[in-house]
Amino acid sequence: MTGGRKGSMKTQLVNAIQLQELEEEEVEVEVQQQQEEERNRRDAAQSKANGGQGQKFYSVEEAVESIGFGRFHVLLFVIMGSANIVEAMEIMLLAVVSPEIRCEWRLEDWQVALVSTMVFLGFMVCGVLCGYVADKYGRWKVVFGGFVWAAYFSVLTSFAPSYGWFIFLRSMVGCGVAATSQGFVLKTEFIPAKHRAFLLPLASIFWMLGSLLIIILGMTVVPTLGWRWMIRLSVVPGLILIGLFQFIPESARFQVSAGNVEGAVATLKWIAKMNGASLPEGELREPVVTERGNAVTLLSPAFRRTSLLLWYSWFVASFSYYGSVLSSSELLEKNLLCVTDADAEHSIKHNKEEALCYCIPFNMADYQTLLISCLGEVALIPLNIGLLNVVGRKSSMIILLLLSAIFFMLVNICTTMFGFTVLLFLLRSLVSMNFNVVYIYTAEVYPTAVRSIGMGFCTSFSRIGGMIAPFIAQVLMSKSVLLALCPFSLACCLCAVGTVLLPIETRGRALLQNE
């Protein structure tokens, strides 16, 4: 009898799940039908206005697909990918410079953690603002301004006379980095749908290059010239990128949504010429969006559940990623690892009871471990691309989050130094891949009218995760490695459950222009 009730309950549960999936499919089909009907009405009205001549029209989406992939997209990929180098160097700089400023200004653990927190605070505050401005006035202006802003305040950071000035100037750098992150939206809006799952994850290569570059600067410049010169030299790629960015046009999707159809056509013709392709026959026609950058849309019935779940997904993506980065540097700096083959230097545990100041700079072996872990961010890119194309965006996030949770706990086990390096390598691969998928899904799920502000809100929530991560990875870690790793693992598990509830799968779906 009990077994019968269980079987009945199981059947009801399965039926409920199937019903929910069917309802979601019906809603999506109904929305598509409404959009098609509206498009047909506009075409009929326009045709009537033109004397019934049956003039042909095409959308930006159709133009992008018709142009296809070519030389312009290679240029776009290299230049906008290089923006990831700049962003990675500014963020990863914190992990390299922490031991140095800890010694110079005699900082406590919480003061070192506060440096990272202030950077992410600047990122969070400016993320929403930059998204709003990008939807109102264009992606290009915001991204370019972000490059200039970040480079200027980064140089000023190298002259910081005190700890207070240092954290203030780094928070200003965070504002600039928030603006440059809108480059992902600009890049996504130019890439054909079938190439997005392949090209966007490859941007991790540039992030990895930025991480490697700042670590190499730490290895070579810090021991000889000091951390201030390392920061000054790290600005050089950003200055080069300011010049290269002149070759990237404003988003045609934004131009047409703002009513600048002539500008959009000129942009699309230039891209088509570079690619040796042609635009579709007819006239570019899209409805003018009267309300752009409206945050209320993010919480409208159509996007409320998506937005709320994405905000948490971005929080966890940042929390877990920077948790893995800062945890690795903290474990290496203070020798908190449970290493079975530790040498004399790494067998000394540095805790607050034994020393008031951790004047323990990274040695060459520590830098090498960080270098290898950075390679993990690109080593599994083929797997990332395969997951995106085979199982889709939602399932990819679920798989990567659950594996990340497992590997966070595995870092706590006793192993050799080589074993720790492998674990760290795989952990960085997983959290980096998850961040890639979250980025792609967010850029695809929102319509053009609110894509930038949607991304802005999401990146701001991600920086809340970045603000909290240092206090777990750098302060709690000194008390207990296990207690510090558990929050990261738990957050990944909860996020995997939330991802199941996301109502839309964006694999193969065209970018929406309007709601």
Disulfide bonds with the S-S distance in Angstrom:
Cys126-Cys175 2.19
Cys338-Cys414 1.70
